[in-house]
Amino acid sequence: MKWKLSFFLLFSFTLLAYSQQTDEAAKIISLLEKESATWRSGDGKGHADCWHIQPYSRILISTGNGTALDIPPAAMKNTDPATMGNGGFSVNTNYKISIQKNSAWVSHDELSTSKDGTKSYSYEIRLLEKIKGEWKLVGQSIHIYKPE
């Protein structure tokens, strides 16, 4: 009887932990989708709400022509809508997520389509922290590439 009770408790805790991780992953994906959409729509306030800049925040972008850009993190919070995306949409796929308490990292692929139909491809790594109960981006690394 003790064995069955122990097994049941272990199974229940495992299921609960998995459920909580799944809920957190869904919240993170929702935030990343919001961040992409607000950038393309020029919603500076909505975009800024996705970010929490820390002293160690960093935004690195590798362009398709080999240039590396080191974007000041404050640009994510104080973005001029005129310098943001001009419409279009993106599709993120291939999410891989690691959540450790109040920190997470995510890698995903992104296919962006501009208003005029031009497509761009990137591999992205996003760093997040839970701030006052909500997931926020604190850093990212974007690597733009041309598919073969």
Backbone bond lengths (Angstrom), bond angles and torsions (degrees), N, CA, C in turn:
res aa  C-N    CA-C-N  psi(-1)  N-CA   C-N-CA  omega(-1)  CA-C   N-CA-C  phi
1 M - - - 1.440 - - 1.535 112.09 -
2 K 1.357 116.66 -43.80 1.454 120.16 178.07 1.525 111.03 -60.62
3 W 1.321 116.20 -38.14 1.464 120.97 179.51 1.531 110.06 -61.57
4 K 1.347 117.23 -44.16 1.463 121.18 -179.54 1.522 110.86 -65.99
5 L 1.316 117.16 -41.01 1.454 121.18 178.32 1.529 110.21 -64.48
6 S 1.334 116.43 -44.32 1.468 120.64 178.68 1.520 110.89 -61.56
7 F 1.324 116.49 -44.69 1.461 120.80 178.92 1.528 110.59 -61.73
8 F 1.327 117.15 -45.18 1.458 121.82 -179.77 1.532 110.60 -60.91
9 L 1.335 117.69 -45.22 1.460 121.30 179.91 1.529 111.19 -64.20
10 L 1.314 116.73 -44.09 1.464 120.62 178.61 1.522 110.60 -61.88
11 F 1.321 116.59 -45.07 1.464 121.46 179.17 1.530 110.46 -62.30
12 S 1.323 117.36 -42.58 1.466 121.76 -179.47 1.526 111.09 -64.32
13 F 1.339 117.32 -44.73 1.468 120.22 178.66 1.522 111.22 -63.94
14 T 1.322 116.89 -39.80 1.465 120.63 178.75 1.513 110.69 -63.57
15 L 1.316 116.54 -44.93 1.463 121.21 179.12 1.523 110.63 -63.50
16 L 1.308 118.32 -42.34 1.454 122.51 179.20 1.530 110.64 -63.80
17 A 1.316 117.14 -45.09 1.463 120.81 179.32 1.522 110.75 -62.00
18 Y 1.329 117.37 -42.79 1.461 121.22 178.77 1.523 110.29 -63.32
19 S 1.316 117.16 -41.57 1.461 122.28 179.81 1.528 110.43 -62.39
20 Q 1.328 117.29 -43.27 1.459 120.82 179.11 1.522 110.80 -64.52
21 Q 1.338 118.35 -42.33 1.459 121.89 177.98 1.527 110.16 -62.33
22 T 1.336 117.01 -40.82 1.453 121.37 179.84 1.530 110.15 -64.39
23 D 1.333 117.39 -42.76 1.467 121.16 177.67 1.521 110.75 -61.93
24 E 1.323 117.73 -43.59 1.471 121.48 179.24 1.523 110.73 -64.95
25 A 1.314 117.47 -40.80 1.465 120.88 178.26 1.523 110.38 -62.19
26 A 1.321 117.63 -41.03 1.468 121.20 178.27 1.528 110.73 -63.39
27 K 1.326 117.62 -39.57 1.470 121.35 177.97 1.528 110.61 -64.38
28 I 1.330 116.07 -40.79 1.463 120.56 179.48 1.523 110.40 -65.18
29 I 1.316 117.27 -46.58 1.471 120.45 179.49 1.528 109.89 -60.67
30 S 1.316 117.36 -41.36 1.464 120.85 177.89 1.526 110.87 -59.96
31 L 1.322 117.41 -42.60 1.465 121.35 177.99 1.529 110.52 -62.39
32 L 1.329 117.47 -44.49 1.463 120.20 -178.75 1.528 111.62 -64.98
33 E 1.321 116.69 -37.57 1.469 120.58 177.27 1.532 109.74 -66.39
34 K 1.333 116.82 -40.13 1.465 120.81 177.75 1.527 110.31 -63.74
35 E 1.323 116.64 -44.07 1.466 120.46 -178.87 1.525 110.33 -60.58
36 S 1.315 117.26 -43.08 1.469 120.58 178.43 1.522 111.45 -64.15
37 A 1.322 116.82 -44.89 1.471 121.28 -177.46 1.529 111.66 -66.72
38 T 1.331 117.44 -41.70 1.466 119.55 -178.28 1.524 110.90 -68.29
39 W 1.330 116.92 -33.40 1.472 119.97 177.08 1.529 109.95 -62.97
40 R 1.327 116.58 -47.88 1.467 120.54 -176.63 1.524 112.47 -69.20
41 S 1.322 117.34 -29.92 1.465 120.27 -178.53 1.527 112.74 -86.98
42 G 1.344 118.01 -5.79 1.457 121.13 -179.10 1.519 113.28 75.59
43 D 1.327 116.76 22.40 1.462 122.57 179.45 1.536 108.71 -85.56
44 G 1.335 115.44 86.80 1.460 120.51 -176.34 1.515 113.29 -60.63
45 K 1.329 117.59 -42.61 1.464 120.48 -179.63 1.529 110.93 -66.74
46 G 1.329 116.78 -46.01 1.464 120.38 178.76 1.518 111.95 -60.70
47 H 1.330 115.57 -39.14 1.467 120.59 178.64 1.522 110.69 -66.91
48 A 1.320 116.71 -45.54 1.470 120.88 179.65 1.524 111.32 -60.91
49 D 1.333 117.10 -34.55 1.467 120.97 179.58 1.529 112.70 -64.09
50 C 1.309 117.32 -17.74 1.472 121.24 179.93 1.523 111.97 -83.03
51 W 1.315 117.18 -10.79 1.464 122.57 -172.41 1.512 112.89 -115.72
52 H 1.333 115.03 151.31 1.464 123.47 169.83 1.534 105.40 -139.35
53 I 1.298 116.15 107.68 1.457 120.25 -175.43 1.528 109.52 -80.03
54 Q 1.336 114.18 129.39 1.457 122.64 178.02 1.532 108.28 -112.03
55 P 1.328 118.15 163.48 1.472 119.60 178.49 1.537 112.82 -58.17
56 Y 1.321 117.43 -24.71 1.460 122.14 -178.25 1.526 112.67 -101.87
57 S 1.328 117.91 8.10 1.468 120.33 179.70 1.523 110.53 -62.65
58 R 1.330 114.68 146.05 1.474 120.31 -179.55 1.515 108.66 -150.57
59 I 1.313 116.60 141.06 1.455 122.37 176.60 1.521 107.15 -130.04
60 L 1.325 115.01 112.11 1.456 121.55 -179.21 1.523 109.15 -117.87
61 I 1.328 115.49 136.40 1.460 120.89 178.82 1.524 108.44 -130.35
62 S 1.324 115.60 126.19 1.466 121.86 172.40 1.518 106.57 -101.80
63 T 1.328 116.58 120.33 1.454 120.38 -177.87 1.523 110.94 -84.84
64 G 1.306 115.34 167.39 1.458 121.10 -179.36 1.511 113.89 -65.48
65 N 1.341 117.80 -19.47 1.468 119.99 179.76 1.524 112.87 -98.77
66 G 1.330 117.18 9.70 1.459 120.71 175.07 1.516 115.34 95.95
67 T 1.306 118.47 -0.26 1.454 121.65 178.04 1.525 110.11 -80.54
68 A 1.311 116.18 141.83 1.466 121.03 175.78 1.522 108.31 -110.09
69 L 1.326 115.86 132.07 1.457 121.52 178.98 1.523 108.88 -114.15
70 D 1.323 116.63 132.93 1.457 123.32 175.95 1.531 106.33 -111.03
71 I 1.326 116.00 96.88 1.463 121.96 -173.45 1.527 109.58 -84.22
72 P 1.326 117.81 131.76 1.468 118.63 176.34 1.534 110.08 -61.18
73 P 1.310 118.32 126.84 1.466 120.54 -178.14 1.530 113.80 -55.18
74 A 1.334 117.51 -33.13 1.463 120.02 179.56 1.525 111.78 -58.70
75 A 1.321 117.25 -22.21 1.469 120.86 179.06 1.526 111.57 -63.34
76 M 1.315 117.58 -23.03 1.463 120.23 179.58 1.530 111.45 -75.88
77 K 1.313 116.71 -25.08 1.463 121.30 -179.63 1.524 112.08 -97.25
78 N 1.314 117.42 -27.56 1.469 122.29 -175.97 1.524 109.81 -119.18
79 T 1.298 115.97 54.42 1.457 120.29 -174.45 1.520 110.72 -88.92
80 D 1.312 115.39 130.07 1.455 121.81 174.15 1.530 107.42 -76.50
81 P 1.332 118.13 119.29 1.466 119.65 -178.63 1.532 113.71 -53.10
82 A 1.331 117.34 -26.69 1.468 120.13 179.30 1.527 111.93 -67.17
83 T 1.331 117.50 -22.62 1.467 120.29 -179.32 1.525 112.21 -98.37
84 M 1.325 115.86 1.70 1.468 119.78 -178.76 1.518 109.65 -86.46
85 G 1.323 115.92 -175.82 1.455 121.08 -179.99 1.518 112.12 -60.67
86 N 1.306 115.98 155.07 1.466 121.36 -178.68 1.511 111.21 -109.79
87 G 1.298 117.07 51.53 1.455 119.50 179.46 1.516 111.18 92.57
88 G 1.314 115.01 -163.04 1.451 120.14 -176.14 1.518 110.21 84.61
89 F 1.316 114.91 -165.09 1.460 119.56 -178.22 1.523 109.10 -156.23
90 S 1.313 115.20 169.52 1.457 120.03 177.13 1.520 109.33 -137.62
91 V 1.325 114.26 157.13 1.461 121.36 175.49 1.525 106.70 -128.99
92 N 1.325 115.31 121.20 1.462 120.74 177.53 1.526 108.76 -99.59
93 T 1.326 116.24 136.36 1.462 121.65 179.77 1.515 109.68 -138.63
94 N 1.319 115.07 174.30 1.457 122.48 172.70 1.530 112.63 58.54
95 Y 1.325 115.93 43.29 1.461 119.98 179.11 1.519 111.11 -65.28
96 K 1.325 114.81 135.26 1.464 123.00 170.18 1.524 105.13 -130.37
97 I 1.325 115.92 123.76 1.463 120.31 -171.04 1.525 110.25 -128.84
98 S 1.330 114.77 135.28 1.461 121.32 171.79 1.518 107.22 -123.12
99 I 1.332 115.78 122.24 1.464 121.48 179.39 1.524 107.87 -116.98
100 Q 1.323 115.37 125.07 1.462 122.31 177.64 1.525 107.78 -129.05
101 K 1.321 115.76 98.00 1.469 122.38 -178.07 1.530 109.98 57.52
102 N 1.332 118.09 -111.21 1.464 121.66 -176.77 1.521 113.23 -102.77
103 S 1.315 117.16 17.42 1.458 122.02 177.34 1.523 109.30 -127.31
104 A 1.329 115.12 149.19 1.459 119.15 177.93 1.519 109.14 -151.48
105 W 1.317 114.67 153.52 1.460 120.03 168.15 1.516 106.93 -129.20
106 V 1.317 114.10 147.98 1.457 120.86 -177.82 1.514 107.90 -135.58
107 S 1.315 116.72 137.01 1.460 119.64 167.38 1.518 106.97 -118.12
108 H 1.316 115.30 145.35 1.461 120.42 177.62 1.519 109.54 -158.52
109 D 1.303 115.59 165.46 1.459 122.69 174.59 1.521 107.00 -101.04
110 E 1.331 116.27 146.43 1.459 119.19 177.60 1.513 109.90 -131.63
111 L 1.312 115.24 133.37 1.467 123.01 171.69 1.519 105.73 -113.25
112 S 1.326 116.19 114.02 1.457 121.54 -179.99 1.527 108.70 -105.15
113 T 1.312 114.96 137.98 1.457 121.06 176.46 1.518 107.43 -122.72
114 S 1.332 116.01 119.62 1.460 120.27 -178.94 1.522 110.34 -76.34
115 K 1.301 115.58 173.05 1.453 122.73 -179.58 1.532 111.44 -56.73
116 D 1.338 116.55 -35.24 1.470 120.03 -178.83 1.527 113.33 -88.56
117 G 1.345 116.64 4.60 1.466 120.88 176.21 1.523 114.82 94.66
118 T 1.332 118.09 -2.65 1.458 121.44 177.99 1.523 109.32 -67.40
119 K 1.327 116.17 133.66 1.468 121.21 -178.78 1.524 109.93 -105.21
120 S 1.322 115.20 143.12 1.458 120.52 171.54 1.520 107.60 -134.87
121 Y 1.326 114.54 151.23 1.458 122.11 -173.81 1.518 109.33 -123.68
122 S 1.330 116.01 140.87 1.465 118.81 177.30 1.515 110.68 -149.48
123 Y 1.329 113.77 153.78 1.456 123.39 166.74 1.521 104.71 -103.64
124 E 1.318 117.39 134.09 1.452 119.79 -175.37 1.525 111.22 -131.03
125 I 1.308 115.03 141.61 1.461 122.19 173.96 1.517 105.80 -122.18
126 R 1.327 115.69 125.08 1.455 121.47 -176.28 1.526 109.26 -119.08
127 L 1.309 116.15 139.08 1.457 123.06 178.45 1.519 107.94 -112.68
128 L 1.329 115.84 130.37 1.463 120.77 -175.61 1.516 111.31 -131.75
129 E 1.321 114.53 155.55 1.454 121.67 173.16 1.511 108.09 -138.32
130 K 1.309 115.15 149.82 1.454 120.71 176.14 1.522 107.01 -87.54
131 I 1.323 115.90 115.63 1.455 123.15 -178.12 1.529 107.45 -115.80
132 K 1.331 116.91 119.60 1.468 122.08 -178.80 1.525 111.23 49.53
133 G 1.341 115.81 42.88 1.455 121.55 175.08 1.517 115.70 83.50
134 E 1.330 118.62 0.39 1.456 121.69 -179.78 1.518 111.02 -123.93
135 W 1.335 116.45 140.88 1.456 121.32 176.83 1.519 109.37 -72.56
136 K 1.339 115.41 135.09 1.461 122.60 177.34 1.520 108.61 -135.91
137 L 1.309 116.04 146.66 1.453 120.91 173.48 1.526 109.15 -74.31
138 V 1.338 116.30 138.79 1.464 120.98 175.97 1.531 111.14 -123.87
139 G 1.324 117.31 -8.41 1.454 120.18 178.27 1.516 110.22 -175.73
140 Q 1.338 114.87 163.12 1.459 118.91 177.11 1.518 110.83 -161.37
141 S 1.307 113.96 157.97 1.453 122.69 175.10 1.525 106.72 -134.54
142 I 1.319 115.88 121.44 1.462 121.89 -177.06 1.523 108.42 -117.12
143 H 1.320 115.40 131.64 1.462 120.82 -179.45 1.519 108.54 -123.29
144 I 1.324 115.77 105.87 1.460 122.18 -178.44 1.524 108.24 -83.12
145 Y 1.322 115.54 138.65 1.467 119.29 -179.19 1.533 109.49 -143.73
146 K 1.316 114.38 164.37 1.461 121.51 175.19 1.527 107.29 -108.63
147 P 1.330 117.00 121.18 1.464 118.80 -179.07 1.527 110.95 -65.93
148 E 1.311 114.79 149.23 1.478 119.31 -179.91 1.496 110.88 -80.92
